[in-house]
Amino acid sequence: MEPIMAVAIGILYAAAIFLMLRRSIVKLVIGLILLSNAANLLIFTSAGMTRGAPPLIPAGLAAPLGPVADPLPQALVLTAIVIAFGVLAFAVVLIRRAYEIVKADDLDKMKDTDT
C-alpha cells in the first residue's frame, strides 16, 4: 500500500506545484489546497499504513492488547486540516477583494496596478 500512496503523493505534489506556477490566482489557491492534502497524506504514510484498534488501554492492564493506531499522526493531520481551512478561507476572501478592485485574476495584471 505504501508504494501506491507514494505515487499518489508525488502526483499531488507535482500537480500542486504546477498549479501554483500558473498566472491565475484561482489556480494558485487550488494548488495550495492540493499541497496541503499531499502533506497530510505524507504524514499518514510516513507514520505507517497499518490498521489497528483505537489506542485505549483496558482497565487493569499496563499496555493495550494487540496492534493499536498511532494517535500522533492523526492529531497532526487534524491540526493541519484546520489550519489549511483557515488559510483557504482567508485566501478566498483576499482573492474576491482583489478581483473586485482589479477586475482580473491574472497575477501579472495585478502587479501592473502597483504604483
Jmol script that loads the backbone (N, CA, C; Angstrom):
load data "model"
ATOM      1  N   MET A   1       0.814  -1.202   0.000  1.00  0.00           N
ATOM      2  CA  MET A   1       0.000   0.000   0.000  1.00  0.00           C
ATOM      3  C   MET A   1       0.859   1.268   0.000  1.00  0.00           C
ATOM      4  N   GLU A   2       2.023   1.198   0.664  1.00  0.00           N
ATOM      5  CA  GLU A   2       2.878   2.380   0.725  1.00  0.00           C
ATOM      6  C   GLU A   2       3.389   2.838  -0.644  1.00  0.00           C
ATOM      7  N   PRO A   3       3.790   1.927  -1.546  1.00  0.00           N
ATOM      8  CA  PRO A   3       4.231   2.406  -2.866  1.00  0.00           C
ATOM      9  C   PRO A   3       3.123   3.113  -3.653  1.00  0.00           C
ATOM     10  N   ILE A   4       1.898   2.635  -3.536  1.00  0.00           N
ATOM     11  CA  ILE A   4       0.783   3.302  -4.222  1.00  0.00           C
ATOM     12  C   ILE A   4       0.558   4.694  -3.643  1.00  0.00           C
ATOM     13  N   MET A   5       0.626   4.784  -2.311  1.00  0.00           N
ATOM     14  CA  MET A   5       0.456   6.082  -1.660  1.00  0.00           C
ATOM     15  C   MET A   5       1.610   7.032  -2.015  1.00  0.00           C
ATOM     16  N   ALA A   6       2.824   6.497  -2.145  1.00  0.00           N
ATOM     17  CA  ALA A   6       3.959   7.336  -2.515  1.00  0.00           C
ATOM     18  C   ALA A   6       3.764   7.934  -3.912  1.00  0.00           C
ATOM     19  N   VAL A   7       3.268   7.116  -4.837  1.00  0.00           N
ATOM     20  CA  VAL A   7       2.999   7.621  -6.190  1.00  0.00           C
ATOM     21  C   VAL A   7       1.884   8.663  -6.162  1.00  0.00           C
ATOM     22  N   ALA A   8       0.827   8.399  -5.395  1.00  0.00           N
ATOM     23  CA  ALA A   8      -0.281   9.358  -5.301  1.00  0.00           C
ATOM     24  C   ALA A   8       0.176  10.672  -4.680  1.00  0.00           C
ATOM     25  N   ILE A   9       1.015  10.589  -3.661  1.00  0.00           N
ATOM     26  CA  ILE A   9       1.526  11.807  -3.022  1.00  0.00           C
ATOM     27  C   ILE A   9       2.408  12.576  -3.998  1.00  0.00           C
ATOM     28  N   GLY A  10       3.237  11.865  -4.744  1.00  0.00           N
ATOM     29  CA  GLY A  10       4.080  12.521  -5.740  1.00  0.00           C
ATOM     30  C   GLY A  10       3.260  13.222  -6.811  1.00  0.00           C
ATOM     31  N   ILE A  11       2.186  12.578  -7.254  1.00  0.00           N
ATOM     32  CA  ILE A  11       1.316  13.193  -8.261  1.00  0.00           C
ATOM     33  C   ILE A  11       0.640  14.433  -7.685  1.00  0.00           C
ATOM     34  N   LEU A  12       0.188  14.344  -6.438  1.00  0.00           N
ATOM     35  CA  LEU A  12      -0.441  15.515  -5.813  1.00  0.00           C
ATOM     36  C   LEU A  12       0.539  16.673  -5.670  1.00  0.00           C
ATOM     37  N   TYR A  13       1.769  16.381  -5.236  1.00  0.00           N
ATOM     38  CA  TYR A  13       2.789  17.436  -5.127  1.00  0.00           C
ATOM     39  C   TYR A  13       3.093  18.049  -6.496  1.00  0.00           C
ATOM     40  N   ALA A  14       3.230  17.203  -7.514  1.00  0.00           N
ATOM     41  CA  ALA A  14       3.527  17.712  -8.856  1.00  0.00           C
ATOM     42  C   ALA A  14       2.396  18.583  -9.375  1.00  0.00           C
ATOM     43  N   ALA A  15       1.159  18.133  -9.194  1.00  0.00           N
ATOM     44  CA  ALA A  15       0.012  18.933  -9.637  1.00  0.00           C
ATOM     45  C   ALA A  15      -0.077  20.239  -8.868  1.00  0.00           C
ATOM     46  N   ALA A  16       0.224  20.196  -7.574  1.00  0.00           N
ATOM     47  CA  ALA A  16       0.167  21.411  -6.761  1.00  0.00           C
ATOM     48  C   ALA A  16       1.215  22.427  -7.212  1.00  0.00           C
ATOM     49  N   ILE A  17       2.415  21.969  -7.452  1.00  0.00           N
ATOM     50  CA  ILE A  17       3.469  22.889  -7.894  1.00  0.00           C
ATOM     51  C   ILE A  17       3.143  23.435  -9.282  1.00  0.00           C
ATOM     52  N   PHE A  18       2.629  22.579 -10.161  1.00  0.00           N
ATOM     53  CA  PHE A  18       2.249  23.040 -11.497  1.00  0.00           C
ATOM     54  C   PHE A  18       1.184  24.130 -11.412  1.00  0.00           C
ATOM     55  N   LEU A  19       0.157  23.913 -10.593  1.00  0.00           N
ATOM     56  CA  LEU A  19      -0.907  24.907 -10.474  1.00  0.00           C
ATOM     57  C   LEU A  19      -0.431  26.188  -9.788  1.00  0.00           C
ATOM     58  N   MET A  20       0.487  26.057  -8.839  1.00  0.00           N
ATOM     59  CA  MET A  20       0.973  27.249  -8.144  1.00  0.00           C
ATOM     60  C   MET A  20       1.865  28.111  -9.036  1.00  0.00           C
ATOM     61  N   LEU A  21       2.396  27.538 -10.104  1.00  0.00           N
ATOM     62  CA  LEU A  21       3.232  28.307 -11.028  1.00  0.00           C
ATOM     63  C   LEU A  21       2.434  28.966 -12.151  1.00  0.00           C
ATOM     64  N   ARG A  22       1.145  28.757 -12.203  1.00  0.00           N
ATOM     65  CA  ARG A  22       0.290  29.387 -13.206  1.00  0.00           C
ATOM     66  C   ARG A  22       0.044  30.846 -12.834  1.00  0.00           C
ATOM     67  N   ARG A  23      -0.437  31.636 -13.787  1.00  0.00           N
ATOM     68  CA  ARG A  23      -0.656  33.061 -13.557  1.00  0.00           C
ATOM     69  C   ARG A  23      -1.989  33.359 -12.884  1.00  0.00           C
ATOM     70  N   SER A  24      -2.914  32.439 -12.922  1.00  0.00           N
ATOM     71  CA  SER A  24      -4.230  32.669 -12.344  1.00  0.00           C
ATOM     72  C   SER A  24      -4.175  32.489 -10.836  1.00  0.00           C
ATOM     73  N   ILE A  25      -4.762  33.427 -10.125  1.00  0.00           N
ATOM     74  CA  ILE A  25      -4.741  33.351  -8.664  1.00  0.00           C
ATOM     75  C   ILE A  25      -5.671  32.252  -8.152  1.00  0.00           C
ATOM     76  N   VAL A  26      -6.715  31.915  -8.915  1.00  0.00           N
ATOM     77  CA  VAL A  26      -7.601  30.817  -8.527  1.00  0.00           C
ATOM     78  C   VAL A  26      -6.838  29.493  -8.601  1.00  0.00           C
ATOM     79  N   LYS A  27      -6.025  29.315  -9.638  1.00  0.00           N
ATOM     80  CA  LYS A  27      -5.217  28.103  -9.754  1.00  0.00           C
ATOM     81  C   LYS A  27      -4.170  28.045  -8.654  1.00  0.00           C
ATOM     82  N   LEU A  28      -3.695  29.189  -8.219  1.00  0.00           N
ATOM     83  CA  LEU A  28      -2.749  29.243  -7.110  1.00  0.00           C
ATOM     84  C   LEU A  28      -3.383  28.690  -5.837  1.00  0.00           C
ATOM     85  N   VAL A  29      -4.608  29.077  -5.565  1.00  0.00           N
ATOM     86  CA  VAL A  29      -5.292  28.602  -4.362  1.00  0.00           C
ATOM     87  C   VAL A  29      -5.603  27.105  -4.467  1.00  0.00           C
ATOM     88  N   ILE A  30      -6.007  26.648  -5.648  1.00  0.00           N
ATOM     89  CA  ILE A  30      -6.247  25.214  -5.826  1.00  0.00           C
ATOM     90  C   ILE A  30      -4.946  24.441  -5.621  1.00  0.00           C
ATOM     91  N   GLY A  31      -3.835  24.991  -6.075  1.00  0.00           N
ATOM     92  CA  GLY A  31      -2.530  24.370  -5.833  1.00  0.00           C
ATOM     93  C   GLY A  31      -2.187  24.317  -4.357  1.00  0.00           C
ATOM     94  N   LEU A  32      -2.529  25.363  -3.608  1.00  0.00           N
ATOM     95  CA  LEU A  32      -2.293  25.343  -2.168  1.00  0.00           C
ATOM     96  C   LEU A  32      -3.119  24.263  -1.480  1.00  0.00           C
ATOM     97  N   ILE A  33      -4.355  24.075  -1.935  1.00  0.00           N
ATOM     98  CA  ILE A  33      -5.207  23.021  -1.366  1.00  0.00           C
ATOM     99  C   ILE A  33      -4.592  21.649  -1.642  1.00  0.00           C
ATOM    100  N   LEU A  34      -4.164  21.434  -2.891  1.00  0.00           N
ATOM    101  CA  LEU A  34      -3.542  20.146  -3.229  1.00  0.00           C
ATOM    102  C   LEU A  34      -2.257  19.927  -2.443  1.00  0.00           C
ATOM    103  N   LEU A  35      -1.494  20.996  -2.235  1.00  0.00           N
ATOM    104  CA  LEU A  35      -0.252  20.889  -1.481  1.00  0.00           C
ATOM    105  C   LEU A  35      -0.516  20.481  -0.036  1.00  0.00           C
ATOM    106  N   SER A  36      -1.537  21.059   0.576  1.00  0.00           N
ATOM    107  CA  SER A  36      -1.845  20.688   1.962  1.00  0.00           C
ATOM    108  C   SER A  36      -2.362  19.253   2.041  1.00  0.00           C
ATOM    109  N   ASN A  37      -3.160  18.827   1.061  1.00  0.00           N
ATOM    110  CA  ASN A  37      -3.636  17.440   1.061  1.00  0.00           C
ATOM    111  C   ASN A  37      -2.480  16.461   0.868  1.00  0.00           C
ATOM    112  N   ALA A  38      -1.535  16.809   0.010  1.00  0.00           N
ATOM    113  CA  ALA A  38      -0.375  15.945  -0.194  1.00  0.00           C
ATOM    114  C   ALA A  38       0.463  15.844   1.079  1.00  0.00           C
ATOM    115  N   ALA A  39       0.618  16.948   1.786  1.00  0.00           N
ATOM    116  CA  ALA A  39       1.375  16.921   3.034  1.00  0.00           C
ATOM    117  C   ALA A  39       0.670  16.069   4.089  1.00  0.00           C
ATOM    118  N   ASN A  40      -0.649  16.153   4.146  1.00  0.00           N
ATOM    119  CA  ASN A  40      -1.395  15.330   5.096  1.00  0.00           C
ATOM    120  C   ASN A  40      -1.241  13.846   4.779  1.00  0.00           C
ATOM    121  N   LEU A  41      -1.340  13.497   3.508  1.00  0.00           N
ATOM    122  CA  LEU A  41      -1.151  12.093   3.121  1.00  0.00           C
ATOM    123  C   LEU A  41       0.275  11.621   3.399  1.00  0.00           C
ATOM    124  N   LEU A  42       1.241  12.518   3.237  1.00  0.00           N
ATOM    125  CA  LEU A  42       2.629  12.167   3.521  1.00  0.00           C
ATOM    126  C   LEU A  42       2.819  11.856   5.003  1.00  0.00           C
ATOM    127  N   ILE A  43       2.187  12.626   5.864  1.00  0.00           N
ATOM    128  CA  ILE A  43       2.286  12.362   7.306  1.00  0.00           C
ATOM    129  C   ILE A  43       1.663  11.011   7.638  1.00  0.00           C
ATOM    130  N   PHE A  44       0.487  10.736   7.090  1.00  0.00           N
ATOM    131  CA  PHE A  44      -0.153   9.444   7.339  1.00  0.00           C
ATOM    132  C   PHE A  44       0.698   8.288   6.831  1.00  0.00           C
ATOM    133  N   THR A  45       1.246   8.418   5.650  1.00  0.00           N
ATOM    134  CA  THR A  45       2.019   7.332   5.060  1.00  0.00           C
ATOM    135  C   THR A  45       3.332   7.107   5.798  1.00  0.00           C
ATOM    136  N   SER A  46       3.986   8.180   6.204  1.00  0.00           N
ATOM    137  CA  SER A  46       5.259   8.024   6.915  1.00  0.00           C
ATOM    138  C   SER A  46       5.058   7.431   8.302  1.00  0.00           C
ATOM    139  N   ALA A  47       3.869   7.585   8.887  1.00  0.00           N
ATOM    140  CA  ALA A  47       3.589   7.007  10.197  1.00  0.00           C
ATOM    141  C   ALA A  47       3.299   5.515  10.115  1.00  0.00           C
ATOM    142  N   GLY A  48       3.039   5.023   8.923  1.00  0.00           N
ATOM    143  CA  GLY A  48       2.744   3.597   8.768  1.00  0.00           C
ATOM    144  C   GLY A  48       1.285   3.388   8.441  1.00  0.00           C
ATOM    145  N   MET A  49       1.038   2.540   7.455  1.00  0.00           N
ATOM    146  CA  MET A  49      -0.325   2.311   6.999  1.00  0.00           C
ATOM    147  C   MET A  49      -0.859   0.992   7.558  1.00  0.00           C
ATOM    148  N   THR A  50      -0.712   0.791   8.850  1.00  0.00           N
ATOM    149  CA  THR A  50      -1.228  -0.423   9.460  1.00  0.00           C
ATOM    150  C   THR A  50      -2.584  -0.135  10.089  1.00  0.00           C
ATOM    151  N   ARG A  51      -3.471  -1.090   9.940  1.00  0.00           N
ATOM    152  CA  ARG A  51      -4.803  -0.945  10.517  1.00  0.00           C
ATOM    153  C   ARG A  51      -4.740  -1.449  11.957  1.00  0.00           C
ATOM    154  N   GLY A  52      -5.230  -0.646  12.881  1.00  0.00           N
ATOM    155  CA  GLY A  52      -5.196  -1.042  14.282  1.00  0.00           C
ATOM    156  C   GLY A  52      -6.401  -0.524  15.030  1.00  0.00           C
ATOM    157  N   ALA A  53      -6.527  -0.967  16.247  1.00  0.00           N
ATOM    158  CA  ALA A  53      -7.624  -0.551  17.102  1.00  0.00           C
ATOM    159  C   ALA A  53      -7.316   0.819  17.704  1.00  0.00           C
ATOM    160  N   PRO A  54      -8.299   1.462  18.307  1.00  0.00           N
ATOM    161  CA  PRO A  54      -8.016   2.728  18.978  1.00  0.00           C
ATOM    162  C   PRO A  54      -7.008   2.525  20.105  1.00  0.00           C
ATOM    163  N   PRO A  55      -6.171   3.506  20.370  1.00  0.00           N
ATOM    164  CA  PRO A  55      -5.133   3.340  21.393  1.00  0.00           C
ATOM    165  C   PRO A  55      -5.692   3.476  22.812  1.00  0.00           C
ATOM    166  N   LEU A  56      -6.550   2.550  23.193  1.00  0.00           N
ATOM    167  CA  LEU A  56      -7.146   2.554  24.526  1.00  0.00           C
ATOM    168  C   LEU A  56      -6.615   1.363  25.318  1.00  0.00           C
ATOM    169  N   ILE A  57      -6.330   1.593  26.588  1.00  0.00           N
ATOM    170  CA  ILE A  57      -5.827   0.535  27.457  1.00  0.00           C
ATOM    171  C   ILE A  57      -6.988   0.052  28.327  1.00  0.00           C
ATOM    172  N   PRO A  58      -7.286  -1.238  28.285  1.00  0.00           N
ATOM    173  CA  PRO A  58      -8.368  -1.747  29.127  1.00  0.00           C
ATOM    174  C   PRO A  58      -8.050  -1.575  30.613  1.00  0.00           C
ATOM    175  N   ALA A  59      -9.091  -1.529  31.413  1.00  0.00           N
ATOM    176  CA  ALA A  59      -8.912  -1.350  32.862  1.00  0.00           C
ATOM    177  C   ALA A  59      -8.138  -2.524  33.442  1.00  0.00           C
ATOM    178  N   GLY A  60      -7.166  -2.212  34.291  1.00  0.00           N
ATOM    179  CA  GLY A  60      -6.379  -3.241  34.965  1.00  0.00           C
ATOM    180  C   GLY A  60      -5.153  -3.693  34.204  1.00  0.00           C
ATOM    181  N   LEU A  61      -4.923  -3.200  33.001  1.00  0.00           N
ATOM    182  CA  LEU A  61      -3.746  -3.590  32.219  1.00  0.00           C
ATOM    183  C   LEU A  61      -2.777  -2.417  32.115  1.00  0.00           C
ATOM    184  N   ALA A  62      -1.513  -2.740  31.869  1.00  0.00           N
ATOM    185  CA  ALA A  62      -0.494  -1.702  31.744  1.00  0.00           C
ATOM    186  C   ALA A  62      -0.253  -1.299  30.294  1.00  0.00           C
ATOM    187  N   ALA A  63      -0.661  -2.134  29.359  1.00  0.00           N
ATOM    188  CA  ALA A  63      -0.433  -1.862  27.939  1.00  0.00           C
ATOM    189  C   ALA A  63      -1.660  -2.310  27.145  1.00  0.00           C
ATOM    190  N   PRO A  64      -1.867  -1.730  25.978  1.00  0.00           N
ATOM    191  CA  PRO A  64      -3.006  -2.164  25.153  1.00  0.00           C
ATOM    192  C   PRO A  64      -2.785  -3.559  24.592  1.00  0.00           C
ATOM    193  N   LEU A  65      -3.879  -4.224  24.286  1.00  0.00           N
ATOM    194  CA  LEU A  65      -3.808  -5.561  23.711  1.00  0.00           C
ATOM    195  C   LEU A  65      -3.791  -5.466  22.193  1.00  0.00           C
ATOM    196  N   GLY A  66      -2.845  -6.140  21.543  1.00  0.00           N
ATOM    197  CA  GLY A  66      -2.806  -6.190  20.085  1.00  0.00           C
ATOM    198  C   GLY A  66      -2.307  -4.891  19.469  1.00  0.00           C
ATOM    199  N   PRO A  67      -2.389  -4.817  18.148  1.00  0.00           N
ATOM    200  CA  PRO A  67      -1.916  -3.600  17.469  1.00  0.00           C
ATOM    201  C   PRO A  67      -2.878  -2.426  17.690  1.00  0.00           C
ATOM    202  N   VAL A  68      -2.300  -1.262  17.865  1.00  0.00           N
ATOM    203  CA  VAL A  68      -3.099  -0.046  18.056  1.00  0.00           C
ATOM    204  C   VAL A  68      -2.671   1.003  17.050  1.00  0.00           C
ATOM    205  N   ALA A  69      -3.556   1.920  16.767  1.00  0.00           N
ATOM    206  CA  ALA A  69      -3.256   3.016  15.845  1.00  0.00           C
ATOM    207  C   ALA A  69      -2.465   4.087  16.580  1.00  0.00           C
ATOM    208  N   ASP A  70      -1.551   4.711  15.880  1.00  0.00           N
ATOM    209  CA  ASP A  70      -0.750   5.781  16.463  1.00  0.00           C
ATOM    210  C   ASP A  70      -1.555   7.075  16.420  1.00  0.00           C
ATOM    211  N   PRO A  71      -1.863   7.699  17.565  1.00  0.00           N
ATOM    212  CA  PRO A  71      -2.702   8.895  17.553  1.00  0.00           C
ATOM    213  C   PRO A  71      -1.960  10.171  17.153  1.00  0.00           C
ATOM    214  N   LEU A  72      -0.628  10.184  17.194  1.00  0.00           N
ATOM    215  CA  LEU A  72       0.115  11.409  16.895  1.00  0.00           C
ATOM    216  C   LEU A  72      -0.070  11.871  15.449  1.00  0.00           C
ATOM    217  N   PRO A  73       0.085  11.016  14.422  1.00  0.00           N
ATOM    218  CA  PRO A  73      -0.138  11.492  13.052  1.00  0.00           C
ATOM    219  C   PRO A  73      -1.571  11.957  12.824  1.00  0.00           C
ATOM    220  N   GLN A  74      -2.521  11.294  13.482  1.00  0.00           N
ATOM    221  CA  GLN A  74      -3.906  11.705  13.335  1.00  0.00           C
ATOM    222  C   GLN A  74      -4.125  13.098  13.911  1.00  0.00           C
ATOM    223  N   ALA A  75      -3.503  13.378  15.043  1.00  0.00           N
ATOM    224  CA  ALA A  75      -3.628  14.705  15.644  1.00  0.00           C
ATOM    225  C   ALA A  75      -2.934  15.760  14.794  1.00  0.00           C
ATOM    226  N   LEU A  76      -1.777  15.421  14.249  1.00  0.00           N
ATOM    227  CA  LEU A  76      -1.058  16.374  13.394  1.00  0.00           C
ATOM    228  C   LEU A  76      -1.865  16.703  12.134  1.00  0.00           C
ATOM    229  N   VAL A  77      -2.441  15.680  11.519  1.00  0.00           N
ATOM    230  CA  VAL A  77      -3.204  15.897  10.292  1.00  0.00           C
ATOM    231  C   VAL A  77      -4.483  16.670  10.591  1.00  0.00           C
ATOM    232  N   LEU A  78      -5.129  16.383  11.713  1.00  0.00           N
ATOM    233  CA  LEU A  78      -6.330  17.126  12.071  1.00  0.00           C
ATOM    234  C   LEU A  78      -6.011  18.603  12.271  1.00  0.00           C
ATOM    235  N   THR A  79      -4.906  18.884  12.932  1.00  0.00           N
ATOM    236  CA  THR A  79      -4.482  20.273  13.109  1.00  0.00           C
ATOM    237  C   THR A  79      -4.157  20.915  11.764  1.00  0.00           C
ATOM    238  N   ALA A  80      -3.492  20.187  10.893  1.00  0.00           N
ATOM    239  CA  ALA A  80      -3.150  20.714   9.570  1.00  0.00           C
ATOM    240  C   ALA A  80      -4.388  20.988   8.736  1.00  0.00           C
ATOM    241  N   ILE A  81      -5.403  20.155   8.861  1.00  0.00           N
ATOM    242  CA  ILE A  81      -6.646  20.381   8.119  1.00  0.00           C
ATOM    243  C   ILE A  81      -7.313  21.661   8.571  1.00  0.00           C
ATOM    244  N   VAL A  82      -7.346  21.887   9.887  1.00  0.00           N
ATOM    245  CA  VAL A  82      -7.969  23.107  10.416  1.00  0.00           C
ATOM    246  C   VAL A  82      -7.203  24.345   9.964  1.00  0.00           C
ATOM    247  N   ILE A  83      -5.882  24.288  10.015  1.00  0.00           N
ATOM    248  CA  ILE A  83      -5.073  25.427   9.587  1.00  0.00           C
ATOM    249  C   ILE A  83      -5.237  25.666   8.091  1.00  0.00           C
ATOM    250  N   ALA A  84      -5.254  24.594   7.292  1.00  0.00           N
ATOM    251  CA  ALA A  84      -5.427  24.741   5.839  1.00  0.00           C
ATOM    252  C   ALA A  84      -6.784  25.341   5.512  1.00  0.00           C
ATOM    253  N   PHE A  85      -7.818  24.973   6.267  1.00  0.00           N
ATOM    254  CA  PHE A  85      -9.132  25.554   6.027  1.00  0.00           C
ATOM    255  C   PHE A  85      -9.127  27.047   6.341  1.00  0.00           C
ATOM    256  N   GLY A  86      -8.455  27.449   7.408  1.00  0.00           N
ATOM    257  CA  GLY A  86      -8.356  28.874   7.734  1.00  0.00           C
ATOM    258  C   GLY A  86      -7.601  29.648   6.669  1.00  0.00           C
ATOM    259  N   VAL A  87      -6.507  29.087   6.179  1.00  0.00           N
ATOM    260  CA  VAL A  87      -5.740  29.742   5.114  1.00  0.00           C
ATOM    261  C   VAL A  87      -6.569  29.826   3.839  1.00  0.00           C
ATOM    262  N   LEU A  88      -7.308  28.763   3.530  1.00  0.00           N
ATOM    263  CA  LEU A  88      -8.161  28.766   2.341  1.00  0.00           C
ATOM    264  C   LEU A  88      -9.249  29.833   2.446  1.00  0.00           C
ATOM    265  N   ALA A  89      -9.890  29.942   3.603  1.00  0.00           N
ATOM    266  CA  ALA A  89     -10.938  30.952   3.782  1.00  0.00           C
ATOM    267  C   ALA A  89     -10.360  32.360   3.622  1.00  0.00           C
ATOM    268  N   PHE A  90      -9.183  32.596   4.203  1.00  0.00           N
ATOM    269  CA  PHE A  90      -8.543  33.901   4.053  1.00  0.00           C
ATOM    270  C   PHE A  90      -8.186  34.177   2.597  1.00  0.00           C
ATOM    271  N   ALA A  91      -7.652  33.161   1.902  1.00  0.00           N
ATOM    272  CA  ALA A  91      -7.261  33.337   0.504  1.00  0.00           C
ATOM    273  C   ALA A  91      -8.468  33.622  -0.380  1.00  0.00           C
ATOM    274  N   VAL A  92      -9.588  32.962  -0.122  1.00  0.00           N
ATOM    275  CA  VAL A  92     -10.793  33.195  -0.927  1.00  0.00           C
ATOM    276  C   VAL A  92     -11.289  34.627  -0.739  1.00  0.00           C
ATOM    277  N   VAL A  93     -11.294  35.110   0.487  1.00  0.00           N
ATOM    278  CA  VAL A  93     -11.720  36.493   0.748  1.00  0.00           C
ATOM    279  C   VAL A  93     -10.750  37.472   0.100  1.00  0.00           C
ATOM    280  N   LEU A  94      -9.454  37.200   0.194  1.00  0.00           N
ATOM    281  CA  LEU A  94      -8.448  38.065  -0.413  1.00  0.00           C
ATOM    282  C   LEU A  94      -8.574  38.090  -1.932  1.00  0.00           C
ATOM    283  N   ILE A  95      -8.818  36.933  -2.538  1.00  0.00           N
ATOM    284  CA  ILE A  95      -8.979  36.856  -3.993  1.00  0.00           C
ATOM    285  C   ILE A  95     -10.222  37.612  -4.431  1.00  0.00           C
ATOM    286  N   ARG A  96     -11.293  37.447  -3.691  1.00  0.00           N
ATOM    287  CA  ARG A  96     -12.540  38.142  -4.056  1.00  0.00           C
ATOM    288  C   ARG A  96     -12.356  39.650  -4.003  1.00  0.00           C
ATOM    289  N   ARG A  97     -11.702  40.125  -2.972  1.00  0.00           N
ATOM    290  CA  ARG A  97     -11.477  41.570  -2.836  1.00  0.00           C
ATOM    291  C   ARG A  97     -10.524  42.080  -3.920  1.00  0.00           C
ATOM    292  N   ALA A  98      -9.499  41.322  -4.222  1.00  0.00           N
ATOM    293  CA  ALA A  98      -8.564  41.729  -5.271  1.00  0.00           C
ATOM    294  C   ALA A  98      -9.244  41.735  -6.632  1.00  0.00           C
ATOM    295  N   TYR A  99     -10.119  40.770  -6.872  1.00  0.00           N
ATOM    296  CA  TYR A  99     -10.831  40.733  -8.148  1.00  0.00           C
ATOM    297  C   TYR A  99     -11.801  41.911  -8.273  1.00  0.00           C
ATOM    298  N   GLU A 100     -12.425  42.307  -7.168  1.00  0.00           N
ATOM    299  CA  GLU A 100     -13.315  43.467  -7.208  1.00  0.00           C
ATOM    300  C   GLU A 100     -12.558  44.747  -7.562  1.00  0.00           C
ATOM    301  N   ILE A 101     -11.342  44.866  -7.104  1.00  0.00           N
ATOM    302  CA  ILE A 101     -10.559  46.080  -7.356  1.00  0.00           C
ATOM    303  C   ILE A 101      -9.931  46.049  -8.739  1.00  0.00           C
ATOM    304  N   VAL A 102      -9.293  44.943  -9.108  1.00  0.00           N
ATOM    305  CA  VAL A 102      -8.508  44.868 -10.343  1.00  0.00           C
ATOM    306  C   VAL A 102      -9.343  44.411 -11.537  1.00  0.00           C
ATOM    307  N   LYS A 103     -10.399  43.655 -11.316  1.00  0.00           N
ATOM    308  CA  LYS A 103     -11.254  43.084 -12.362  1.00  0.00           C
ATOM    309  C   LYS A 103     -10.508  42.059 -13.215  1.00  0.00           C
ATOM    310  N   ALA A 104      -9.551  41.349 -12.614  1.00  0.00           N
ATOM    311  CA  ALA A 104      -8.819  40.294 -13.320  1.00  0.00           C
ATOM    312  C   ALA A 104      -8.240  39.341 -12.287  1.00  0.00           C
ATOM    313  N   ASP A 105      -8.039  38.089 -12.697  1.00  0.00           N
ATOM    314  CA  ASP A 105      -7.402  37.149 -11.773  1.00  0.00           C
ATOM    315  C   ASP A 105      -5.990  36.786 -12.227  1.00  0.00           C
ATOM    316  N   ASP A 106      -5.480  37.482 -13.210  1.00  0.00           N
ATOM    317  CA  ASP A 106      -4.117  37.270 -13.687  1.00  0.00           C
ATOM    318  C   ASP A 106      -3.150  38.003 -12.764  1.00  0.00           C
ATOM    319  N   LEU A 107      -2.140  37.285 -12.272  1.00  0.00           N
ATOM    320  CA  LEU A 107      -1.204  37.895 -11.330  1.00  0.00           C
ATOM    321  C   LEU A 107      -0.380  39.001 -11.968  1.00  0.00           C
ATOM    322  N   ASP A 108      -0.077  38.890 -13.268  1.00  0.00           N
ATOM    323  CA  ASP A 108       0.668  39.957 -13.933  1.00  0.00           C
ATOM    324  C   ASP A 108      -0.136  41.241 -14.030  1.00  0.00           C
ATOM    325  N   LYS A 109      -1.435  41.134 -14.263  1.00  0.00           N
ATOM    326  CA  LYS A 109      -2.278  42.325 -14.304  1.00  0.00           C
ATOM    327  C   LYS A 109      -2.430  42.945 -12.921  1.00  0.00           C
ATOM    328  N   MET A 110      -2.440  42.113 -11.911  1.00  0.00           N
ATOM    329  CA  MET A 110      -2.497  42.651 -10.544  1.00  0.00           C
ATOM    330  C   MET A 110      -1.212  43.374 -10.182  1.00  0.00           C
ATOM    331  N   LYS A 111      -0.100  42.893 -10.684  1.00  0.00           N
ATOM    332  CA  LYS A 111       1.180  43.535 -10.404  1.00  0.00           C
ATOM    333  C   LYS A 111       1.280  44.876 -11.128  1.00  0.00           C
ATOM    334  N   ASP A 112       0.658  44.988 -12.301  1.00  0.00           N
ATOM    335  CA  ASP A 112       0.709  46.234 -13.066  1.00  0.00           C
ATOM    336  C   ASP A 112      -0.042  47.366 -12.388  1.00  0.00           C
ATOM    337  N   THR A 113      -0.945  47.055 -11.469  1.00  0.00           N
ATOM    338  CA  THR A 113      -1.713  48.102 -10.813  1.00  0.00           C
ATOM    339  C   THR A 113      -0.925  48.777  -9.693  1.00  0.00           C
ATOM    340  N   ASP A 114       0.225  48.203  -9.311  1.00  0.00           N
ATOM    341  CA  ASP A 114       1.044  48.832  -8.282  1.00  0.00           C
ATOM    342  C   ASP A 114       1.696  50.099  -8.843  1.00  0.00           C
ATOM    343  N   THR A 115       1.655  51.138  -8.047  1.00  0.00           N
ATOM    344  CA  THR A 115       2.307  52.386  -8.482  1.00  0.00           C
ATOM    345  C   THR A 115       3.245  52.907  -7.426  1.00  0.00           C
TER     346      THR A 115
END
end "model"
wireframe off; spacefill off
backbone 0.3
color backbone group
